[in-house]
Amino acid sequence: MDTYIKDSDDKNEQSIVILISYKHKKILLTGDMSIKNEELLLQRYQLPRIDILKVAHHGSKTSSSHNLIKLIKPKISLISSGKGNKYKLPNQEVIQRLQGFGSKVLDTQVNGEITVKLNSNLTITTNQPN
C-alpha cells in the first residue's frame, strides 16, 4: 500500500504498510507510519475491517488515529513495545481508542511473545516473560 511520503524528514513516514489477506482474514501491518500516512491510506484505499492490526509506532499517539481505527475496527491489536521504554509507550489514549472500538489489545511488554493462529477463532497464545 503506497503511503510513502518521499520528501518527509521523518523516517517513520517512509514506513512500509502491508495489507495481507489470508484464509479470509485481513491483517494490516503498519510499520511506524504517522497520522499523515494514515490520511493517505484512507484517501487512496477502501480498507476492509481488519482482523489483526500491528499497531503503528509501538502504540505512539503519532498514529492510530480515531478515523483509521473507526473505519478498520480491528478485532485484535498487537503492540510491540519494550518494558520501561523511555517514551512510555504504548500511549494510554491509543490503547483506550482501540479498546473503545472493541479491539482486544495485546502488548509484548505485558504479554511477552504473542502467537496468533489464523484459524476461524484467531487463537492467541502468549509467552509471558518471567
Order of alpha helices (4+ residues) and beta strands (2+ residues): beta-beta-alpha-beta-alpha-beta-alpha-beta-alpha-beta-beta
